[in-house]
Amino acid sequence: MLHGSRISLQVGLVSVSIGLVLGTLLGLLAGFYRGRTELFIGWLADLLLAFPGTLLAIAIVAVSGPSLQNAMLAIGIVQVPIYIRLARSMVLSLREQDFVQAAFALGAGNARILFRHILPGSLPPLVVQATLSIGTATLEAAALGFLGLGAQPPAPEWGAMIADSFKGGYAMNAPWTMLFPGLFIMLTVLAFNLLGDGLRDALDPRSR
């Protein structure tokens, strides 16, 4: 169980990092440049959100082939539209602030304004969302592992462990082979949700 936690946590952290980086970059561009850029990126986000997250991840892994790397990439792609919308909304609110307008008036370039002034102000909600998303990514990784689309044997993974307990007929005679992987998944998701709630309270100036 402890050995398998490395793979499950790795999938959660790497996939959320992929979604955070790509989604934040696209959301910043959409909110800052507006026009056709915003229209295209918004269309892309709506297209990804049109599919259930787990189903989209299954489709991506089925096309690219079952492996741990493809599972992380698929879950990361599923996370992208969440950060696109969040980053875009933050840019739309921050670009009208006085310090951003002052930077425009002083002749600062678009890249400097975007990454030096707007991005730092957008980080707190993005970090909170990323922490909460790790729990969701862990669940999706377990679902892919249960279907045999995640980490391949003999690599231990919690979702694959639950699947093995059913396939081998151990679920009835040795229920702990199914109980403990499920318990670890639940505790991991709960831990990251509590961490995200704590970060949200700590980073929200209105709660101080």
C-alpha positions in Angstrom: 0.0 0.0 0.0 2.7 2.5 1.0 4.8 1.6 -2.1 1.7 2.1 -4.3 1.1 5.6 -2.8 4.1 6.9 -4.7 2.5 6.2 -8.1 -1.0 7.5 -7.1 0.5 10.7 -5.6 2.8 11.1 -8.6 -0.1 10.9 -11.0 -2.0 13.5 -9.0 0.8 16.0 -8.7 2.1 15.7 -12.3 -1.3 15.8 -13.9 -2.4 18.8 -11.9 0.9 20.6 -12.8 0.2 20.0 -16.5 -3.3 21.3 -16.2 -2.2 24.3 -14.1 0.6 25.4 -16.4 -1.3 25.0 -19.7 -4.7 26.2 -18.3 -3.2 29.3 -16.6 -1.2 30.3 -19.7 -4.2 30.0 -22.0 -6.4 31.8 -19.5 -4.0 34.7 -19.1 -3.8 35.1 -22.9 -7.6 34.9 -23.3 -8.3 37.5 -20.6 -5.5 39.9 -21.6 -5.7 39.9 -25.4 -9.5 39.3 -25.7 -10.9 39.3 -29.3 -10.3 36.3 -31.4 -7.8 34.9 -28.9 -10.4 34.8 -26.2 -13.0 33.4 -28.6 -10.7 30.5 -29.7 -9.5 29.6 -26.2 -13.0 29.8 -24.8 -14.2 27.5 -27.6 -11.4 25.1 -26.7 -12.4 25.1 -23.0 -16.1 24.6 -23.8 -15.2 21.7 -26.0 -13.2 20.0 -23.3 -15.9 20.7 -20.7 -18.5 19.1 -23.0 -17.2 15.6 -22.1 -17.3 14.1 -18.7 -13.8 14.3 -17.2 -13.2 10.6 -16.6 -14.7 9.6 -20.0 -12.4 12.1 -21.8 -9.4 10.7 -19.9 -10.4 7.2 -20.9 -10.7 8.2 -24.5 -7.3 9.9 -24.6 -5.6 6.9 -22.9 -7.4 4.4 -25.2 -6.1 6.3 -28.3 -2.5 6.9 -27.0 -2.1 3.5 -25.3 -2.4 2.4 -21.6 0.6 3.6 -19.6 1.4 5.7 -16.5 2.7 8.6 -18.6 -0.4 8.7 -20.9 -2.6 8.5 -17.9 -1.0 11.6 -16.3 -1.2 13.5 -19.6 -4.8 12.6 -20.1 -5.8 13.7 -16.6 -3.8 16.9 -17.1 -5.7 17.7 -20.3 -9.0 17.1 -18.4 -7.9 19.7 -15.8 -7.0 22.4 -18.3 -10.4 24.1 -18.9 -10.8 24.6 -15.1 -7.7 26.8 -15.0 -8.5 28.5 -18.2 -11.7 29.9 -16.8 -10.3 30.7 -13.4 -7.2 32.5 -14.8 -9.3 34.4 -17.4 -11.7 35.7 -14.7 -8.8 36.8 -12.6 -7.2 38.7 -15.5 -10.5 40.4 -16.4 -10.7 41.7 -12.8 -7.1 42.7 -12.3 -6.5 44.4 -15.6 -8.8 47.2 -14.5 -7.0 47.8 -11.3 -5.0 51.0 -10.8 -1.6 49.4 -10.6 -2.1 47.7 -14.0 -3.4 50.9 -15.6 -0.4 52.7 -14.2 1.9 50.1 -15.8 0.1 50.7 -19.1 0.5 54.5 -18.7 4.3 54.1 -18.0 4.7 52.2 -21.2 5.4 48.7 -19.9 5.2 45.9 -22.4 2.3 43.4 -22.6 4.5 40.5 -21.4 5.8 42.5 -18.4 2.4 43.5 -17.4 1.0 40.0 -17.8 3.7 38.1 -16.0 5.0 40.7 -13.6 1.8 42.4 -12.4 -1.2 40.3 -13.3 0.1 36.7 -12.8 1.2 37.2 -9.1 -2.2 38.5 -8.2 -3.9 35.5 -9.9 -1.8 32.9 -8.1 -3.7 32.5 -4.7 -7.0 31.1 -6.2 -5.0 29.1 -8.7 -3.0 27.5 -6.0 -6.1 26.7 -4.0 -7.8 25.1 -7.0 -4.6 23.1 -7.8 -4.6 21.7 -4.3 -8.3 20.7 -4.5 -7.7 19.2 -8.0 -5.1 16.8 -6.7 -7.9 14.9 -5.0 -9.9 14.8 -8.2 -6.9 13.7 -10.2 -6.2 10.9 -7.7 -9.8 9.6 -8.1 -9.4 9.7 -11.9 -6.1 7.9 -11.8 -7.7 5.2 -9.6 -10.5 4.9 -12.2 -8.0 4.5 -15.0 -6.0 2.0 -13.0 -9.2 0.0 -12.2 -9.9 -0.2 -15.9 -6.3 -1.3 -16.7 -5.5 2.0 -18.5 -3.1 3.5 -15.9 0.1 2.1 -14.4 0.8 -1.4 -15.8 1.8 -4.5 -13.8 3.9 -5.1 -11.8 3.7 -1.4 -10.8 1.5 -1.1 -7.7 -1.4 1.4 -8.0 -4.4 1.7 -5.8 -7.0 1.5 -8.5 -5.3 -1.5 -10.1 -5.2 -3.2 -6.6 -9.0 -2.9 -6.3 -9.3 -4.4 -9.8 -7.0 -7.3 -8.9 -9.0 -8.1 -5.8 -12.1 -8.6 -8.0 -10.4 -10.4 -10.9 -8.6 -12.8 -8.6 -11.8 -13.5 -6.5 -10.2 -12.1 -3.4 -12.9 -9.5 -2.7 -15.2 -12.0 -0.9 -12.6 -14.2 0.8 -10.0 -11.5 1.6 -11.9 -8.2 1.6 -8.9 -6.3 2.9 -7.4 -6.5 -0.5 -10.2 -4.2 -1.7 -10.8 -2.3 1.5 -7.4 -0.8 2.1 -6.7 0.6 -1.4 -10.2 2.2 -1.3 -9.5 3.6 2.2 -6.2 5.1 1.1 -7.9 6.7 -1.9 -10.5 8.2 0.4 -8.0 9.5 2.9 -5.9 11.0 0.2 -8.8 12.9 -1.4 -10.0 14.0 2.0 -6.5 15.3 3.0 -6.1 17.4 -0.1 -9.6 18.8 0.1 -8.9 19.8 3.7 -5.6 21.3 2.6 -7.3 23.3 -0.1 -9.9 24.6 2.3 -7.2 25.7 4.7 -5.3 27.4 1.9 -8.4 29.2 0.7 -9.0 30.6 4.2 -5.4 31.5 4.7 -5.0 33.3 1.3 -8.4 35.1 1.4 -7.8 38.6 2.8 -11.6 38.9 3.5 -11.3 36.2 6.2 -8.7 38.0 8.2 
